Amino acid sequence: MAKGYELHQARMMALQGMGKDLARRAKSKCELTGAHGVPLWPYEVPPVGEDPDIERTLLVSETCREMLEHPARLSGRGWQCLAEAIWSEMPAVQVTAWRMLHELAKREDWAREVLEDVFFDPEVEEWAKAAGL
């Protein structure tokens, strides 16, 4: 058990070490909603590798983190920001927005409409479908 804890702590330290680079890339905003002036957290987009990878890590708001951890709670038009996020140049943002929209599409017509227009490079599409939220 102690070894697992130590590995988890080491991973958290590695993610924290990326903080400045993530903040610079995200311009200190949530990479999904664009929210600024709120606490931001690193989020590793599954499936995660053995070591944290900045290209597979996003900076997200507490609200986004909560929804990513509990996707069944996603609902409403308040997430329409994802319609813009899905067109990001960052594959990790595209993948996460697609996954969130996919969950929202179970209940929201607007999310289904957004997903109808989405086209990804094959490797991004494979990543998006490789795991859930």
Long-range contacts (C-beta under 8 A, 24 or more apart in sequence): 11-52, 14-51, 14-52, 15-42, 15-44, 15-52, 15-57, 16-42, 18-42, 18-52, 18-54, 18-57, 21-54, 22-54, 22-57, 22-58, 22-59, 23-59, 25-54, 25-59, 25-90, 26-58, 26-59, 29-59, 30-59, 30-60, 30-61, 30-64, 31-58, 31-59, 31-60, 31-85, 31-88, 31-90, 31-92, 31-93, 32-58, 32-60, 32-61, 32-64, 32-81, 32-82, 32-85, 32-93, 32-96, 32-97, 32-100, 33-60, 33-61, 33-63, 33-64, 33-81, 33-85, 34-81, 34-84, 35-61, 35-63, 38-62, 38-63, 41-65, 43-68, 43-96, 45-92, 45-95, 45-96, 45-127, 46-130, 46-131, 46-132, 46-133, 47-130, 47-131, 55-91, 55-92, 56-92, 57-92, 58-90, 58-92, 58-93, 58-96, 67-100, 67-133, 68-96, 68-100, 68-133, 71-99, 71-100, 71-103, 71-132, 71-133, 72-103, 74-100, 74-103, 74-104, 75-104, 75-107, 75-108, 76-108, 77-108, 77-110, 79-104, 79-108, 79-111, 80-110, 82-111, 82-114, 83-110, 83-114, 86-114, 86-118, 91-121, 91-123, 91-124, 91-127, 94-120, 94-124, 94-128, 95-124, 95-127, 95-128, 96-133, 98-128, 99-128, 99-132, 99-133, 100-133, 103-133
